[in-house]
Amino acid sequence: MVIKVFVATSSGSTAIKKKQQEVVGFLEANKIDFQQMDIAGDEDNRKWMRENVPGEKKPQNGIPLPPQIFNEERYCGETEKSDATDETEAHMEDKADEGAHEEAQSAQSPSEDQQERKEEHAATGEEEKQEEGEEKQEEVEEQEES
């Protein structure tokens, strides 16, 4: 018995990445042997996955998205879609150039690195203000002592 988890290692969709991590994390936590089958880097894997997802389980657009789970040749399922937006977004990313999509996303919202830098800058600014306040307090105390 070999559990196959079909994933896209270079997906630009955070929703797909999250779902893939959840499935893999669950299998690892429960010490279940499995193989990750990358559909992004292997056209044969992508074709096999798409052909072997049963028709009634395929989304309306007909293109199943990762993660998909199989036990040998038997289809076991996919993770639930959180909403139709995730499915549409993932389908668009599958067809679009990944680099162009990432540019569009970065224009819409700050990246994690940008957010971290922003938070660090804010924290540094607060520390500087606190230090300035302490220095002024010390000066006032020194003047009072004189």
NORVEN-V255431 format. One record per residue. RES is the residue in three letters. SS is DSSP state (2 for helix, 1 for strand, 0 for the rest). PHI is phi in radians with two decimals (* if undefined). Layout:
BEGIN
res | ss | phi
RES | SS | PHI
RES | SS | PHI
END
This chain:
BEGIN
res | ss | phi
MET | 0 | *
VAL | 0 | -2.14
ILE | 1 | -1.48
LYS | 1 | -1.98
VAL | 1 | -1.98
PHE | 1 | -1.51
VAL | 1 | -2.26
ALA | 0 | -2.04
THR | 0 | -1.21
SER | 0 | -2.00
SER | 0 | -1.20
GLY | 0 | -1.56
SER | 0 | -1.49
THR | 2 | -1.18
ALA | 2 | -1.12
ILE | 2 | -1.17
LYS | 2 | -1.01
LYS | 2 | -1.07
LYS | 2 | -1.10
GLN | 2 | -1.09
GLN | 2 | -1.09
GLU | 2 | -1.09
VAL | 2 | -1.13
VAL | 2 | -1.09
GLY | 2 | -1.07
PHE | 2 | -1.09
LEU | 2 | -1.09
GLU | 2 | -1.15
ALA | 2 | -1.09
ASN | 0 | -1.65
LYS | 0 | 0.91
ILE | 0 | -1.73
ASP | 0 | -1.20
PHE | 1 | -2.71
GLN | 1 | -2.08
GLN | 1 | -1.56
MET | 1 | -1.97
ASP | 1 | -1.44
ILE | 0 | -1.60
ALA | 0 | -1.35
GLY | 0 | -1.80
ASP | 0 | -2.44
GLU | 2 | -1.06
ASP | 2 | -1.12
ASN | 2 | -1.10
ARG | 2 | -1.06
LYS | 2 | -1.10
TRP | 2 | -1.06
MET | 2 | -1.04
ARG | 2 | -1.12
GLU | 2 | -1.31
ASN | 2 | -1.75
VAL | 0 | -1.35
PRO | 0 | -1.01
GLY | 2 | -0.92
GLU | 2 | -1.24
LYS | 2 | -1.70
LYS | 0 | -1.32
PRO | 0 | -1.18
GLN | 0 | -1.00
ASN | 0 | -1.34
GLY | 0 | 1.46
ILE | 0 | -1.95
PRO | 0 | -1.23
LEU | 0 | -1.90
PRO | 0 | -1.26
PRO | 0 | -1.44
GLN | 1 | -2.14
ILE | 1 | -2.12
PHE | 1 | -2.30
ASN | 1 | -1.91
GLU | 0 | 1.00
GLU | 0 | -1.69
ARG | 1 | -1.49
TYR | 1 | -1.25
CYS | 1 | -1.88
GLY | 1 | 2.45
GLU | 1 | -2.40
THR | 0 | -1.37
GLU | 0 | -1.19
LYS | 0 | -1.36
SER | 0 | -1.27
ASP | 0 | -2.90
ALA | 2 | -1.13
THR | 2 | -1.07
ASP | 2 | -1.01
GLU | 2 | -1.15
THR | 2 | -1.11
GLU | 2 | -1.04
ALA | 2 | -1.15
HIS | 2 | -1.12
MET | 2 | -1.07
GLU | 2 | -1.15
ASP | 2 | -1.11
LYS | 2 | -1.57
ALA | 0 | -1.49
ASP | 0 | -1.21
GLU | 2 | -1.06
GLY | 2 | -1.08
ALA | 2 | -1.14
HIS | 2 | -1.15
GLU | 2 | -1.12
GLU | 2 | -1.07
ALA | 2 | -1.09
GLN | 2 | -1.15
SER | 2 | -1.18
ALA | 2 | -1.25
GLN | 2 | -1.39
SER | 0 | -2.56
PRO | 0 | -1.15
SER | 0 | -1.26
GLU | 2 | -1.06
ASP | 2 | -1.07
GLN | 2 | -1.09
GLN | 2 | -1.12
GLU | 2 | -1.09
ARG | 2 | -1.08
LYS | 2 | -1.07
GLU | 2 | -1.15
GLU | 2 | -1.10
HIS | 2 | -1.08
ALA | 2 | -1.10
ALA | 2 | -1.12
THR | 2 | -1.11
GLY | 2 | -1.07
GLU | 2 | -1.16
GLU | 2 | -1.12
GLU | 2 | -1.09
LYS | 2 | -1.07
GLN | 2 | -1.12
GLU | 2 | -1.10
GLU | 2 | -1.07
GLY | 2 | -1.09
GLU | 2 | -1.15
GLU | 2 | -1.09
LYS | 2 | -1.11
GLN | 2 | -1.06
GLU | 2 | -1.09
GLU | 2 | -1.09
VAL | 2 | -1.08
GLU | 2 | -1.12
GLU | 2 | -1.12
GLN | 2 | -1.15
GLU | 2 | -1.17
GLU | 2 | -1.25
SER | 0 | -1.35
END
